[in-house]
């Protein structure tokens, strides 16, 4: 289903405090005077169920939204990921949602609904869930911890029990592009402060087939480990990552299983929210055995963490197998396999056999690249000409803009902002959706357009 793009000013925001899941109705007035109404889950960033991963809206703000029909009415594609505020500051590369559990609330005990996932079967569902809980509990520079409490018959409800559950039978209310919702509920402590008291996670088994590894959104298949790990990250207080594609908290699931292990950025965010007061590692040897991924001790924002080891320029990559430091470049417009690359300023930034250029062959509806990359090819011979015919280092006559990027550093083309931006919530809270789509994989995201957003074809 193709989303419709709307731009306008917020006229009103109304919250319906449904006991199971509040919802927010927003009226947007376009420049031509026409109004459009859409719905968001949660209480617009406030208790009793606040919103993270989707933004808090106020009258007078200017927003651009991509809307699709859903059971509750029109909803933004991927909820917060289908919204972009035009009159406010850009969201940070990664952010905390404001959710923070006190030491006496940890470990946070989660239960698994006894039905599990129909697609996985109960035993495999339990294995995926317990592995994900352990991953977030095993970050050495953090004091956060989950615990597995076993199975319960409860589901997604305000009952004081933290549950992971799959909706396999009913209508999924929030649109087929959303794989899961994490609702963090709030209460008031003895000092009168609003604090998180627990969370439920509901996964979309109606529109998507769940499996272990090898997911492919274009075929309607998800890697359970990647999505479950992502939603549990919202429980810890992490908001969406907008730049690092290989991080678990990236706003979109792209395919394969490479988002099913915590990247250095994920680990650094958790340690920011629940610091142990120490680095996670001092040398690479300290990272051995963290999980099955090769890891190295690297510094991220002043703290040493065990980051994943990325493939070098020229290594093979695809939407199903991506471990590049920054980009996966496809040689032809409809290629399914490509090679790893990085951004560059001159040919000397690239290894032998690669030159610094602005590539033009990308998948349809892919990342709009606004910088030059290391691409395969022979470097031009330096003739010593110092004339003003243009620099051979850029490899492009338009200053490095490609596929819709703005050559002058100004506003990109109208195609760019549609799926760009998952604005952070302005207040503590959490109902984190996971958008499903197929942007061209890129770690340092400037902006993406996304195809296949209405659900599996």
N, C-alpha and C positions, 0 to 999 in steps of 0.2 A: 504494500500500500504506500503510495507516494505522499509524503507530508506536504502540507500547505504552509507557506512562510508568511508570517504576519509581523508587522512592526508598528508600535504605538505606545501610548502613555497609559499607565495603570490608572483606571478611574476608581475602582473599589476592590477591596479584599474582604471576603466574608468567610468565617470559619464555622464549620459544622462539627461540634464536639461529639461525634459518634463514639460510643464507649469502646468499640473494638479498634477503630482506626479513624481518627478525625480526618477531615478533608477540607481543603481551602479552595474556594471558588473565586476566580480572578476575572474582572472585566477590563478589557484592553480596548482603548479607542484609537483607531488608526487616523492617519493624517487626513483622509477623505471624510472623516466623521463616522464611518461605520464602526460598529463595536463587535468584538468577538469575546466569547466567554469560554474559559477553560478551567480544568480542575487539577489540583495537586494534592498528593497525600500529605497528611500531617497537619498540625495546627499553626502553619506559617511561622515556624521557627520558635514556637513557645510551648510550654507544657500544656497538657499532660503528655503529648507525643509531639516532639519537635522534629525538625527536618534538617538533615545534612545530606549533601550531594545534590539537593535541590535548594534554590535560593529562597530567602525571605524577601517578600515584595511589599512595597509601600506605595500608596497613591502618589502620583506625580513622577515616578520613575519611568524611564524609557527602556523598553525591552524589545528584543526580536525573538520570536518563538516559532518553532516548527511544530505544527499540530497535526495529530491523527485521531480518528475516532476510536474510542474504547468504550467499555461497558459503562463507565461512569460519566461519559461525555467526551468532549475534546480534551486531549492531554498532550503535553509536549513530548516529542519523540525522546524516549529514554529519560523522561521527566527532566531533571535539571540539566542533563547533557544536551537537551534540545532547546536551551534558553541561553540568551546572551544579552547582558545589560549593556546598553550603548552609552549611557551617561554616567557610568561609575568607573572606578579603578578596575584593571584586569585582575582576575583571580591569581593567587600565588601558584608556584609550581607544585607544591604540595602543602597541605594545611591540616591543622587539627580542627575538629568540628566543635570543640568546647566540651565534649563529654569526657569526664574523668572520674574514675571510681576511686574511692578512698581505700587506703591499705586494709582496713578492717572488712571491706567488701570482697576482697580477693582471697583465694582464687574465685573467679566468677564461674559458678556452676551452670553448665548447659546440659539439657536433656535432648534426646532425639525422639521425635514422634514415632510410635511403634510401627507405623505403616512404612516408614522410610520412603524411598523413591521407587515408584513402580518400574521405572526404566532400569534402575540399578539393581533392585532387589535389596532386602534389608541388610544382609551381611556386608555387601559392598558399600552400601550407604553408610553403615556404621564405621567401616574402615576409613572412608573418606572424611567423615566428620571428626573422628578421634585424631587422625593425622593432622588435620587443619588446626584443631584446638591445641595440639602439642607444638605445632610450628610457631604460633604466636606466643606460646609460653616459654619457648626456648631461646629467646633473644638475650644474649649475655649482658647487654648494657641496660636492660629494662627489668623492673620489678613486677611487671604485669604477668598474670597467670590465669589461664582457664582451668577448669576441671570438668571431667565428664561424669555426669550423674546417672547415666543409664537411660532407659526408655520410659516414656510416659504416654498416656492416651491423649494428653492435651495437645492443642494446636496453637494457632495464632490467636491469642486472646489476652485480655488484661486480667491475668489471674495470679501474677506474682511468680510464675515459673518461666524460666528462660528456655525456649524450645526452638529447635530447628525442625521445620516441617515442609513437606512438599504438597502443593495443590495439584493433584493429578486428575481430578474429576470435575471441579466446578469451573465456572467462567472466570478467567483471569481479568480483573477489573482495569488494570493499568496499562494495557496495550502490550502487544506481542514482543516489542523490543526490550522489555524489562525482564530480566532473568530472575531477580530476587529483590525483596524488600526487607530492610532491617529496621524495625520500629523500636526505638529506645524510649522507655517510659520513665516519667519523673515523679518524684514525691518531694515532701518537705521534711528536712531533718529537725532535730531538737532545737536548732538555733534559728529556724525559720528560713533557711536557705534551700533553694530548689536544687535537687541533686538527682542524678540517674539512679534508678532502683532496679533496672533490669532491661532485658530486651527479648524480642522474638524475631526469628527470621523465617520468612515464607518464600519458597522457591516456586518458580513457574514451571510446572510439569504439564500444563495444558498445551502450550505452544511450542515447547522444546523437548527434544529427546536427550536424556542425560546419560553420559557414559564416562568411563575412565580413560582419559587420554585421547588425543587425536580429534578433538572437537572441530567442527566446521560450521560456522553460523550460516553460510550460504546454503547449507544442506539441512539446517535446523537441528544440528547436533552440538551439544555443549560438553566441555571437559568439566566434570563435577568438581574436581579438586581446585581448579582455578576460580570458579564462581563461589564455592563455599568459603575458600580462604579469603576472597575479597570481601564478602559480606561480614565475616567475623572481624575483619579489619575495621569496618564501620563501628562494630560494637566497642572496640578498644578506644575509639575516639578519633580515628583517622578519616579524613575527608578524601575526596578524589584527587588523584595525581593527574596532572594535565600534560606533562612533558615526557616522562619516561615510560615509553610504551611497554617495556618488559617488566615494569613494576606490577605487583599484584594489585595495587590500588589505582592503576590506570583506569580512567572512566569507562573504557570499553573492553569487552572480551573480544579478541581478534581471531582466535582459532588456536589449534594445537594445544599443548599442555605447558608451554613455557611461562605462562603467568601463574602457574600452580606452585611456585616456590618464591619465598620472600627475597626481593632484591635489596640491595644496600639502602635504597631510599625508603623502603617500607620499614626496615629495621631502625633506620635513623629516626623516622617519625615516631615510632613506638617509644624509643628511648628519650625522645623529647617530652612525651606525655607522662612517662613513668620512669624517670631516670634512676638508675642504680648508683650513680656517682662514679662509675668507672667506664673505661673503654671496653668494647666487646673483645678486642684483640690487640696484641702488640706486634705480631708478625703473622705471616701467612700460615705457619704451622698451627697457630691457635684456631684456625678456621676449618681444619680438617675434621670430618665427622659431624659437622653441623647438620648436614643432610646429604642427599645423593649428588648434589650439584658441586662442581669444582668452584672453590671460593678463594678469595684473596683478601687480606687485611688492607682496607683503603680508608682514607679519611673523607667523611661526608659532613660538611658544615661543622668542622671542628671536632668531630668525634670519630674514632676508628671503629668500623663495623666490618663484618664479614660479607662482602659483596660478591655477587656472582662474577665469574670470569667471562668476558665477552669475546666473541670471535673477531679476528682481525679483518682488515680490508681485503676483499677478494674471497672470503669464505662463503660457501653456499648458504642461502637462506630462502625462506618462503613464508607464506602466511601460516603454515603449519609447523614450521621449525625456524624460529627466529631468535638468534642470540647475538645480534650485532650490537656494537657500541652505540650507533646512532641510526643508520638507515639500512633498508634493504632496497637495492636498485634493480628494477626489472628491465631486461634488455629490449623487450617488445611490449607493445601496449597491452596485450592479453596474456603475457607470460604468467606462469604460476610459480616459477622459481627464478631467483635472482642471486645477487652477490652483496656482501656487506660493504658499506661505505661510511665515510665520515665527512663532515663539512670541512671546507678548506678555503684558504685565501690565495695561495699560489701553488704552482706545480710542486714545489719543494715540500709541501705539506703531505704529499701523496707518495706511496711506495712506488718502486719501479714497475712500469707497465700500466700506470694510471696517471691521468692528468686532471687538473682542476678545471671543471667545466660545469655548465648548467644543463643537466640532463633533461631530455624532453619526452622520453618514453616511460610513462607511468600507467598503472592500472586506471581504468575509468573511475571517476569519482575518488581520486586518491589525494594524498597530501599535496597542497599547493606549496611547492618549494620556493623559498625566497632567498636561497643562498647557493653557492656553488659547492659541488661534491667531488670526491675522487671517483672518476669513472674510467672504465677500461678504454685504452687507446694510446696512440703514440703522441708524445709531446711535440709541439711545433719546434722547428729548429730556430734558435735565436740568431737572427741575421745582424743584430746590432743596430737595427733601425730604431731611432729614437723619435720618429715622427709622431704626429698626433692621430694616427689611424686607429688607435685603441690598444689596450693592453692585451697581450696574449695570455696573461695569467687568468683573466676572468673567463676566457673561452666563450664570452657572450657579449653581444652588442647592446644588450638592454640592462647592463649592470647586474646581471645574475638573476633576474626575475624569470620564472618559468611557470607554465601551466596556470596562469591566472594571477600570479603574484604581482604586486605593484612595483614597477621598475624604479619609481622615484621614492620609494619608502613610504608612500602615502597609503590611502585606503585601498585594500585589495578589491578584486572584482566582486560583483554582487553574488557570485556563486560561493564565495569563501565562508562568510560567517554563519551560514545556515546551521551547521552542526558543530560550530566552534564555540566552546565555552561551556563549562559546567560550573556555574558560579557557586561559590561557597556560601553556606548558610551564615547569616549574620548573628545567630544566637546559638547557645548550646542546644544540641539536639541531633536526632538521627533518624532518617528513614532513607537509607542509601540505596538507590536503584543502580543496576548495572546495565548499561546500554550495550546492545549487541549490534555489530555492524562490521563493515570491511574497509576501514581506511587503509591506505598504504602504510605499512608498518614503518614508524619513525620514532626514535626515542625522544629527541628534543622537539616536541610538538609546537609548531607555530599556529597551525589551524588545520582542521581536516574537514572534508565533506565525507559523508557516509552513505553507502547504499544498502539496500535491503533492510530498512529500519522498521518496516511495518510488521515484522515477524518473518518466520521462515517462508520462502517462496513455495 
